[in-house]
Structures are given as structure tokens and as C-alpha cells.
Amino acid sequence: MPRLRWFACVVVASLLALPSAVAGQITTADIVGRVTDATGAVLPGVTITVESVGTHDIRSLPTNETGDYVFNLLPIGTYTVKVELPGFTSQSTRVTLSAGDRVRFDAKLSVGQVAENVTVVGESPLLQTETATLSALVTEKEIREVVAQCKANGSPARQVPDLTVASKPADEAEAGITESDLDEVLQAAELVISTQFGSTSMLQRKLRVGFAKAGRLMDLLEAKGIVGPQEGSKARDVLIRADDLDETLTSLRGEVAKP
């Protein structure tokens, strides 16, 4: 434990040794955000395009499974950010990046014609700087005080509480489909099998249910061998072919667990 405390002091002290000129060498910034629909459900696969107003350089990427996107290491300057998804109104805004900025632009899309566009101008809930440089968060004086306390007192490091989330009981999904669940399970199965896309957020969006409910439906589909297990943030593998949809739905109707 003494070695661990000494190592922590050495790390903090080494930060003080970094020349202040390093902060001045930062010449890039980031743009991040999340895209949701009018109900608040996240939208994966949305095309995000950023274009430099000065150089007209363009970068584009899709939102991930959780509706998030990140553009790292953008040269400082002014950018136009455009958010597009077929079947929804597009949305755009303009941001100005300074060195070290991490600007967040969260877009909320509404169902509409592709030709429609909503321009967001300086709305603080959607456009804000997420983080600043280290010097704005911790002053040099505060760091020196921490080092002095470590040397003088050798106070033990704080224990990190155990934040392990208990997993759901294994038999929760295996208990079967109840009559109250049947309609939603059938809708979920039809969506997943017909699209061959095992996405919890898709169920949340299409069935207009909460995230917890969509997750439970996906667990039920896993228990019935329709989708594979969750692996990180990517969509689950669909184990049933689209050609077998009708047979699968018939089988589900016959497996209703009587309460």
C-alpha cells in the first residue's frame, strides 16, 4: 500500500513537470452528439456530415447502435454539421471550434419529407462545450497540495465501492411468454426476422416501448432461439431466416405460458 501511495504521488508530480507550452500545442477539437427521434428513442445509422466552412473539407459517418457519433481531431475553425436519415427531416447547425474544444450537438429528428431541413442556431441545450483543458479543471496549486498531503500524511487511498451490476436471474426469460406479452413478442419477432437486424433500439423505436421493455423482449427472443446473445454494443445475430418467419410466429403462439 505505501508503494501504491508513493506511485500516485509520483504520477501527480510528473504532471507538474510538463511544460505549460504543451497546452498551447493543441490545434484540434472534437464534435460529438446523439441523435434521437421525437419520442426520445435513439436512431442508429443516421448520416452525420461535417464540412469545414474555410477549407470545404468534408467528413461523414453513421451513428452507432446507441445513436452516438464522434468526430475527433478536427482542425480548429467553423464547421457545418448536417444530420440526415431517410424518412425524417434533416437537421443542421454551425459550430465554431477552438483548440481543445469538445462540442456536443444532439439532434432530434421528426418524421417528414427528406427535402425538409431544420436549422439549429445557437440553442444551448443542443450546442455546448462538453469539456475544457486540464488547466481549467485542476489548478497547479491544487496539484501541489495533493502531492504535499501524500508526502506528509501518507493517507491511504480511498476504496472504490463495488459497482458490479447483478445480472438478471437466468430463468427470467426462460419462464416463457405470457399472454400479456404475446402481441409484443410476436411484433418483435416479426421485425427482427423480416429485417434480419437484432437491434434493441430498433424495437424501442418501432414498437414505441421503453428501453427496459425492448431489452426484455430481446431476451425472450434469445430464449426462444431467434437471436443470439448480446455482444457489446453491436446488434444481435438473427438465427432465424426470413423464409421461416410464419413458422416461427406459429410456434410462438403455441408456446404461451398460462399464468
N, C-alpha and C positions, 0 to 999 in steps of 0.2 A: 504493500500500500504506500509506504514512503516513496518508493521509486516512482509509482504512478503519479503521486502529487508533484514530485520533482519534475517529471516529464511534462506535466501540464504547465508548470511554471516556465520551463524552457521553451515550450511552444509559444506561450503568450509573449515571452520576452523576445523571441525571434521575430514576432510580428512588429515589435517596436523598432527592430533594426532595419526594416525595409525602408528604403529612401522614399520620402514623400513624393519624389518625382514620378514614382510608378503610377500613382493615381492620374497624373497628367498624361500618361501614355495611352489611356483608354480612348479609343476613337470609334467605338462601335456601340450599338444599343440593340434592344430586343423589342419585338411586338408579340404579345400573347393574347389569348382570349378563349372564349367558349361560345358556341352557337346553340341556341335553343329555339323551339317553336313557340307559338302563342300560349301553349299550356305549360311551358317550362320544361318540356321533355328535351333531352339533348338530341342533337342532329349530327350523326356521323356522316362522312362522305361529302360534306359541303366544301365547295371550292373556294379557297381564300387566296386572293391575289394582292400582292403589294407592289406598287410601282413608285420608283423614285421620281419626284417632280423635277429634280435637277438633271439627272442623267438618263431618265426613262428606262433604267434597268428594271426588269420585272422578275418577281419570284412568285411561285404558285405551289400550293399543296392542299390536300384534303384534310378535313378534321378527322380525328381518330374516333375510336369506339365510344369515348366519353364526350364527344363533341368539342374537344380541345384542339388548339393549334399553337405552334410556336415558330417564330422566325428569329433565329439567333444571329448575332454578329452582323447586323445591318450597319452600313456606314451612316454616320450622323447626317441629318438632313430632314427634308419634308417628304412624306410618303402619302399616297392614296391607298386605302385599304378597301377592297371590294369583296363582298360575301355573296355567293351565288349557289342556288340549288334549284333544279328544275321543279316547277310546280309551286314555287314560293317567290315572293317579291325579293329582289336583290336589295342589298344594303351597302352603303359606302360611307366612308368618312376620311378625313385628312388629319394626319398627326405629324408633329414635328419632334424629332428625336435629338436629344443632346447626348454627349458622351456618358456612358454608364446607365442610361435610362432603361427601364423595363416597362413599357407602356402596355396597358391592358385595354382591349376593345372587345366587349361582349356584345354579340349581335342577337337579336330576337326576330326571327323571320315569321311572316304571316303567309297563309295560303293566298296565292294570287297569280296574276299573269307574269310570265318571265320578263316581259318588257317593262314592268313597273319597277321603279327604283326609289328607295328611301335613303336620303342623305342625312347623316347624323352630324350635327355641327356642335362640337364642344359640350356635349352633355356629360356632366361629371360622373353619373353612375356608370356610364358605358366607357368613358375615356379617362383613364387615370394612370399615374405613375405607380407601379407596384412596389419597386424598391429603389433605394438610392445607394450611393457608395458606402463602403465600410466606415469611412471617417464621419459620416453623418449619423451613424448608429452608435458607435463607441468612440469616445474621445481618448486621446493619448493619456490624459491624466487618469481616466478610469482604468485603463490597462495597467498603468504603473501601480495603481493602488491594489489591483488584483495580485500582481507579482509580489508586492511588498507583504501582503497578507499571507500569501503562500509561504514565503520565506520565514516570516515571523511566527506564525501560528501553526503552520503545517496542518491546517484544518482538513479533516477527512472529506473526500469527495462525496457529494450528495448521491444518495442511492436513487437510481431511476426506477420508478414503480413499474411493476409488471403490467403491461398494457395488452397482453395477449388476449385476443378475442376468442371466446369459447366458440367452438364450431357447433353447428346445429346438430341435434340428435340425428343419428343416421337413419332412424326409422321414420322421420317426419315425412319425407317424400315417399318412402316405401309403404306408408299406411294406406295408400290408394287414393283414387279420385272420388270425392264425394259428389252427391247430386248437385250441391250448390256450386261446385267447381266445374261441373261438366261443360257447360256452354263456353266458358272462358278457355278451358283446356283444349276443347275442340277448335276454337278460333285460333289459339296459339299454335296448335299443331298444324293447322292448315296454312297459316302464314309462314311458319318455319320450313315446312316441307315444300310448299309451292315455290318459295323464293330460294330455297337451299341456303338460307342465311340464318344461323343460330345466334341472333343478337338480342340481348335482354332489352337494350334501349329501343330496338325496333318494336318489341312487344309493348313496351311502355307507351310509345308514341302511337302505334296503330290501334291498340285496344283502349288507350286513354286510361291507363291504370297507374298507380304509384310504382316507384322503383322496387319496393319490397314485394308487392304483389307480382310484378313482372318476374322478379327473381324466383319466387315460389313456383310460378307456372313453368319456368325453365327447368327448375329442379324436378318437377313432376314429369316433364318430358324426358329428362335424363333417366329417371327411374323406370320409364317405360321403353327405354332403348331408342328414343327418337333422336336425341342429341348426345354428344359426348360430354365429358367433364369440362369445367371451366379451366382454362389455362391462361393465366394473366388477364390482360385487358382485351384480348382478341375474341372474335366471335367463336362460338362453339361449333364443332364439326357436326353436320347433319348426317345421321346414319341411315335415314330412310330416303329412297329415291322418290322423285316427284310422281313417277308412274304408280307407286304403291300408296298414294295418298288416300284414295277411297277405302282401300282395305284396312289401312291403319285407323282411319276415323271410325269405321265399323267396329274394329277391335276395341277401341277406347270406349265406345258406347256400351259394350258388353262387359266392361271391367269396372263399372261404377260400384264403389263400395257403399253398401247401405249403412247409414248412420245408426 
